Amino acid sequence: MKSFKLTKNQAELLAKKYPTPLAIISTDKIEENYRFLQKNMPRVRVFYAMKANPSPIIINKMMELGASFDVASGGEINTLTQMGVSGDKMIYANPIKTVQGLKTAAECNVDKFTYDTEQEIARMAQYNPGAKVLLRLRIKNAKALVNLNEKFGAGPDEAISLLQKAKEQGLNPIGLAIHVGSQTLSTEPYHEAFAMCRTIIDEAKKQGLDLKVLDIGGGLPVPAPDTCVNLEAMVKDINESLEKTFPDIEIWSEPGRYICGTAMNAVMRVIGKQARDGQMCYYLDDGVYGIFTGVFYDHWEYELNTYKAGKMLPSTFFGPTCDSLDVISKSYLSPDLDMDDIVVACDCGAYTTAASTDFNGFEKAKILHWEAEKAQLVKVLAEKDNCEQAI
């Protein structure tokens, strides 16, 4: 799986044109990731999990590609509605929803929901009568980067009862939903979950419940330091298991990190440097309160590119705020950097700008559309080459 990566020239030209920090999104990479899923999992209906990165640049591209959307709140529903996404192309996939969120869903004609408790059945029946609902199941995957099953999912022993109660209260139980956990590197949790779901679907049929949909959630991994995964082989294995286990079931998926993670670069400058406790420390103009929120909230380590040669020494990279917790990376191997040098982080499209803040009064990174900027940069580089040749 290749990532979108700016060259040194491209990063420097962008940093000359705009004040750093910058977040640059490639919609060509978004489309490539989406097409890959279409090719390798052709039966799957994709609901982009917009919480991973709700940038209008990405949303508009996913709309153009014909994708549907996974939403987690009334706010996300409103955002998509204002952008022209109809309610039938959304699934409210937060098992525990606010009353206002349910009301917004009704107003915007969102008719697909997930749930995992009896209390949620009653609330959906009150505010969204007749809605299509999928029961979210709990599965075991302690190796996931973010184990969502610690928070959501009904036990398999509760499944039939919760499906029946949804039907009794006027809802339309159409299927099951799972999530193996974020950045899952093995297909084993999928196989175990599929076997459990097949058993429940078959038992439900005996009880008069005709389940027609399986939502396999997200979890597909993206490149990360010290991580090696053959995504093509992984997706092929998952798809073969789906074909074998669920030939009669419609398959949905909610990729977030996979769609946007490899499609964004962050461009920063060195704004300070000093030696502390025998190690060089560099201060960048963005940090954990900005693009690098994933250090805390997403358990993520970021690859930092300096485009410089030289002896690689353990270094610490700080963000710009006054908080001592604003540490992007410690003991990161880096050549010696100078003030105003450019540092670029790739594979930072997921769970970064989505959660960034303006803490300490620092402005959030300016978000740019790479394909819109590229044509202008090509022109600038061409003019530079012609000028150098003339000289």
N, C-alpha and C positions, 0 to 999 in steps of 0.2 A: 504494500500500500504506500504509494508515493504521497508526499506532502507538498503543499504549496510553500515555496521558499523564495524569498526575495534575494536577488544578487546584491553584492556590495554597492554597485552603481545605482541600482534601483532604490535601495534603502537610503543612500546618501542624497539622491535627487529629491525624494519625498521629504526628507528631513530638512532640505533647503527650502522647499516650497511651503511647508507647513511647520508650525511649532510642534515639537515633540512634547509628550508621547503621542504615538499614532497607533491605531488598530486598522490593519488593512485586510479586507475580506475579498477572497476570490470566488466569484459565482461560477466560474468554469470548474473549479474544484468541487463546489457544492453539487453541480450537475453531474460531474464524474462519479462522485460518491453515490448519488441517487441512481444513476444509470447502472452502476455496478450491482446494486441490490435488485433492480428490475431484471437484469440479465441472469443473475445467479439464484434469485428467489422469485420467479415470475408470478407465482400465485399470491404473493404477499401484497396487501394494501398498506401503503406507508402513511402513517400519521406522524409527521415531524413533531418531536417534543420541543416546542418552542422555548421552554424554560432554559434549555441549554444555551441558546443565543437567540433572543427575540429581535435582532436587528432587522429593520424593514428591508435592508438589502437582501438578507437571506429569505425572509418571508415572501417577498415579491418573486424571488427566483423559484421557490418551492410552489407557489401558486401557478407560475408559468409552466412548471413541469407537471402540474396536475395532482400534486400531493394533497393529502388531507392533514389534519393537525390534531395533536394531543395537547389539551389545555388543562391547567390545574387550578384556575381561579376565574372569577367573574371578570377580573381585570384583563386577563389574557383573551377571554371571549370577546370583550368589548374591543380590544385592539384589533383582533382579526376581523370582526364585523365591520369596523370602520375602514378596513383595508379592502373590503369586498368579499370576504370569505363567508359563505353561507353556513348556517348551523348544521346542515346535514354532512358537512365535511369536517366536523369536529367531534372528538370524543372527550368528554369531561372525565379524565382518567385519574382524578384524585379521589381515593376511596372515602375520604372524610371531607365533606364540602361545607362551606358556610351557607347560611340561609340566603344571604344576598347573592352568593354565587349561583345557587339553584334558581333564584328568581331571574337573574340575568340570563341563565341558560334558557329558561322558558321564554323570555322576551325575544331571544335571538334564535329560537327554534332549534336549539341543540337537543338532540334526542337520544344520544348514546352516553352511557355512564358506567363507571365501575363502582363497586361497593364491596365491603367485607364484614359488615355488622348488621344486626337486626334493626338497630336504631336508624341506620342510614336508609334502610328500606322504607321506613315510615316517613322520613322526611322527603325522600324522592317521590313517594306516592302522593304526598300532600302538594308539593310544588311542581312536580313533573309527571302527572298521571299518564300512564300508558307508555312511559319511556322504555327504550330498549336498554337492558342492563346486563353487564358481565360481572360475574363473581370473581373477585381478585383472590387468588390462592397463595398461601405461604409456602415457599420452598426453601431448601437448605443449600446455602452456598457461602460458606464462611470465607472463601478466598476472593470474593468480589471486592473491588476497590471500595465501593460504597454498597453495603449490604442493606438494601431497602426492605428486606423481609424481616428486619428487626422492628420495623414500624408498621408495615402493612401486610395484609393477607390473612384470610381465614384458613383454619386447619382443614385438611381434606375430610376429616370426620364430620365437619359442620356443613360441608358443601351442599348435600341434597336438601337438608333442612332449610338452609338459607335461600336456595333456589326456589323451593316450594313456597316459602313465605313471601318472596317477591311476587310470585304469580298470584298468590291469594290476595295480595293487596293491590292488584290491578296493574302491576308492572309486567314487562315482557322480557323474561330471562332468555337471552339469545345465545349466551356462551360463557366462556371462562377467560380469565386474564391472569398472566403470570409476569414476573420480572426476575431474571436470574441475578440481577445486581449489576452495577455499572463497571465497565472495563473488565469484563469476564474473559479470561484467557483460555478457557477450556470449553469444549462442547459437552462435557459430562453432565453439568447441571441442567442443560437443555434436555438431554435424553431422559434423565430422571424425572424432570417436570412433565415431559410429554407422556411418559408412561402413566404417571399419576392422573393427568388430565384425561387420557383415553379411558381409564377405569371409571372416572367420575362421569364422563359423557355417556358411557354405556349404561351405567347404573341409573343415571337420570332418565334415559330413554325408557327403561323398565318402569319408571315411576311416572311416565306420561309427560316428561319434559324433553322437548326436542331441541337440543343445543346445536346451533349451526355455525358458531364462530369461536375461534381460539385466537386471542390476542397474546402474542409472545413477548410483548414489551420491547425494551431496548437491551443494552448491555454489550453490544459489539465493541471491540477495543480499537483504539487508535495508537499510533507509535508513541512510545514514551521511553525515557532513558532506562537502560538495563531491561528493556522489554523486547522480546522477539516473538512474533506470532505470524503464522501464515494465514492471513485473513481469507484468502480465496479458498483454501482447503477447509477452513473452519466453517465458512458459509455453505460450502458444498455439502459438508457433513450434516449441518443443521437442516438444509433443504431436503436431503435424502431421507432424513428421519421424519420430516413433516409429510413427505409424499407417502412414505410407508405407513405411518401411524394415523394420518388424518386425510385420506383421499376424499372423504366425504364432507370435509369441514372447510369453511372459509377462513383464511389466515390473515390476521392483521399484525402490524408491528409498529413500535413507537421509538424509532431511533432518534437520538438527540446528539450525543457526543460523536457518534459515527459520522453523521451528516456534516457537522460544522467544525469538529475538532481540528482537522487537518487543513482547514480552509482560511485560517487567519494568522497573520504575523503581527507582532508588536515591535514597534521601532522606538528606541529610547536613546538618550544621550547620557554620558557620564557627566555628572554635575559636581562631583567631589571625589577625592581619593586621599587616603592616608593609611599608614601602617599602624596596626593595633595588635598588640600581643603577638608580634612576630609574623603577622599575616596581613597582606595588602587588602584593604577594604575599598570598595567602589560604591559610590552613591549614584543611583539612577533617578531619572525624573518620573518614574512610575514604580509602584510597589504593591504590597499586599492589600492595600486599601483601594487599589485601582484594578488593573488587568490581572494582577497576580493574587486575587482573592482565593484562588484555588489552592494556594499553599495551606490555608487553614480549612476551607470549606469543602475542598475536593481531594485532599490528600495527594496533591499533584506536585511533581518535580518538573521544572521547565528547562529545556535546552536553550542555552544562551550562545548566540553566534556573534563573534567580534570581528571576523574577517581579517584578523591580524596573525602574523607568524611570531614565533619566539618561544622561549622556554615556558612551559605550562606549569604554573604554580598554584597551589591551593589559595583561593581568594574568597572573600565574602562580598556578596552583593546586597546592599541595602536599598530600600525605597526612600522617597524624599521626606516622609513625615517625621514628626518629632517623637513618634512612638518607637521604643526600642524593640517592639515586636515586628516592626516593619523590615523583615529579613526575607529576601527572595531566595537566597541560597547561601549555605556555608560550605567552606572548603571545596568550592567549585574550581576545577582546573581552568586557568585562564592565562593568556599571555599578558604582559604588562600593558596597561591601557593608559591613555592620556585624557586630560580634560576635553570634553566635547566629542570624544569618540562615540561612534554609533554602536549600539548593542541591539541585536534583533533576536526575539524569541519566536520560534515557529510552533506549530501544533498547539496554539493557545486559543482556539476558537470556541471551546466549550466551557461553560461555567466560569467565565472570566469577566468580560464586560457586562454580562447579565447581572452580576452582583457587585459591580464596582461602585464606589462612593466618592463624595467630594470632601472626605474627612480632612481636617486641617486647612480647608479652603483650596486644596489642589484640584484643578479642573480635571474632569474625566478625559481620557484619551479621545482624540478626534477619530471618528470611524470613517474610513474611506473605502470606496468600491474600486478594487484593483483594476478591473477591466475598463472602467471609466477613466482611470488615471494613466493606464498603460499607453494608450495612443498618444497622449500628450508627452509622456516621457520619451517615447520612441522618436518623436519629432525633435525634442530637445537634444537627444543624443546624436541624431543625424546632423543637426546644425553644428554641434560641437565638433564632430568628425570632419565636416566640410571646412570648418574654420581652421582646424589644425592642419589639414591638407593644404589650405591656401597659404598658411604661414610657412 
